[in-house]
């Protein structure tokens, strides 16, 4: 997994607050690109109302941990046509940029 400090910093940046303890709401909708088996997606789900994890590999998605507020889709980052315009509040990419 990833250090929880990463998610704290993302939430603080998103809400423009210097301390996560001052934040009593969640990010409405996040997109986790190239989510693999969902390590970052699951952690993000604690801070978001809804998270969509996308990955180009069905095999990776079959291994993903599920949560009520997570939706996984087999899709590549170049094709987000399943999303309405301006619908995503946060986009994350954990360790997939090298792909």
Secondary structure, 3 states (H helix, E strand, C coil): CCCHHHHHHHHHHHHCCCCHHHCCCCEEEEEEECCCCCHHHHHHCCCEEEEEEEECCHHHHHCCCCCCCEEEEECCCCCCCCCCCCCCCEEEECCCCCC
